Amino acid sequence: MTVRTLLVFLLLPALAPAVLPAQSTPAAVFGYTDFAAESKIEQQFLAVPDAKLAGQHLKTLTAEPHMAATPEDHKTAEYVAGKFRAAGLETEIVPYRVLINWPKVVRMEAYDPSGKLLISGPTREHVDGDPGQDDPRVVMPFNGSSGSGDVTGEVVYANYGRLEDFDQLASQHIDLHGKIVLVRYGSIFRGVKVYIAQQRGASGVLIYSDPQDDGYYKGDPWPIGPWRPETGVQRGSVQFLFKYPGDPETPGVASTPDLPDSARISPEGNQPHIISIPISYHDASPILQALQGPGAPQGWQGALPFRYHLGPGGVRVHLVSQQDYQRRIIWDVIGKVKGAEYPDDWVVAGNHRDAWVYGAVDPNSGTAAMLEAVHGIGALLRQGWRPKRTIVFCSWDAEEEGLIGSTEWVEQHTKTLELAVAYFNMDVAVAGPDFSAAAVPSLKQFIRELTHSVPSALSATVYDQWKLAHIEGNEHRTSNAPKEDEDVHVGDLGSGSDFTPFLQHVGVPSTDIGSSGPYGVYHSTFDDYAWYVQNADPHFVYLQEMARVFGLEALRMADSDVLPYDYVTYARAIESYIAAARRKASDAGVSSLDFGSAEAAAGRFLAAAQRAHELQTAGTGDLPRLNQALRATETALVNDAGLPNRPWYRHTIYAPGEFTGYAAVVLPGVNEALDARDGTRAARQLSVLTQALNRAAQTLETIR
Ligand SMILES: [Zn+2]
């Protein structure tokens, strides 16, 4: 679901599939007492993922539209299960019965004050020459979790629909009650735009793609270039993911097919009740052009060739949305390789398989790469190799509707997953050549170190290429931008993909990787195989690269002698978060808060982490016990009661922001209380944080 931000656009040369260079064999690796034997296994693994085969997987998976719960989606599940079995994985297709809406009617008309029709839509997505657009199975553009209804109203333009955008309208005394809010895509998760519009009294939302953000302003549109064409629409869920993801009727409970209806709750709090409809700029343009009222502030002007106004006045819109909500069957595919030494300690690696339409980039570049990673693991298995820990590959369904397949599976296996040593996510694996990653701090160095071992199509290794883009990114930064650390940047995990239930509900250390590039067809029918081959990766070398990185994550973690978590970095990150929260508290005038105990607990955690790091490096003593304590440390950061107002989110350090959605909010309990200027709640949450940090420190202190 996520679109990674781009550091730089590199030119895409025609390249032959990469061969393994000599420098991809490190002598020592954190977590291994002697890396020589494992190094041989890694080299054998890295030689297997094949660019051509990855391209074939992609072609097969994207041959038909395969939205979650459709027969075509089931076909892709069978395909993935077949490849898992062929590699020797113990494989099952796991069904869930979950609430999903499909569109029956989506319509909009706009009129000027004289009653003249300005536009009637939505206009069908169309460009000359796209091969897949006319398939009758292409679902009409709609928003997952949208309300149904028939509303007419005046229009107000609200820029990106961020909290500050709505506040700006309020400061100009523009009332939103009964209005249709027109917002552009970008900056934050679309569900947040609708969430705030609904809170402010709007009766409907139109979300359009402005050419400034992913259209002609960026470059040539498809089919000439990679950017969004005039009729291209971004579908997508507007579920309130920041409250809870998954089946909106079963928070905390798995929607197994036999779950009785009496065990389900009303989805009301988790979805908008107002209508929202995604449209193209072809359809938004006549509305924006007719809109009167104050001129839009400078930053609100997009790339359409006229001056934008805020409204209301000049145009009325009629919206009809009839959504068919049904409990539908979806299918996860789960493939396991049992660990020889620690069978109960799982290393989980997953990618979602369902797409809004063809999903060549999102998500099936990830599926194709995962299948070649599985191919590599299969080759090792055939030689008699067994991992130390159990490896579980997962092909999630219904991610697009709200991370549903992964969330239900995690909710079903919460107890087991409390022992899982890692979750590795890959959603959009390849939209171009620029590798990027996000992770919990304990795995940031793990992912950096690992990319030294994977050859790259553009540089010697994926790390070198990543570093190059990082340096160029820094050069292009303005002087007042935050100073980046010396090493390549690994981001924080917010939400918008399947790592959310693992990390933020259960506390499984997680990473998310991808490789980005110019990509303007996100969630449109044009995200298809033809687009992929022309724009992203004509020789599938980046699929091969991502297969290697993804597979190596699983392999290196599963076989490690000592779990390679870096809690020193984690503790330092937490110290910096606390310092920032302290500054925020004084800026917000919540000055009575005592940060001393939290700071002391973070300091204790850091000291314990430094001692643990020495023992991890030495790799001697009671290793099973050491590993157990290392793993339990992340769990110690989970607070069973969860966040105030959203108890499903239980991690004390990371959550998706209520008003950002994709982006992470750190120390969410404390910071959200400060945002609300609620000193009492902030004090309580500071105490919850302090307890969590002391638990984590205590857990590490048991290591000797
Ligand atoms: Zn996706």
Boltz pocket constraint, residues with backbone or C-beta under 6 A from the ligand:
constraints:
  - pocket:
      binder: B
      contacts: [[A, 1], [A, 2], [A, 352], [A, 354], [A, 362], [A, 363], [A, 399], [A, 427], [A, 428], [A, 496]]
      max_distance: 6.0
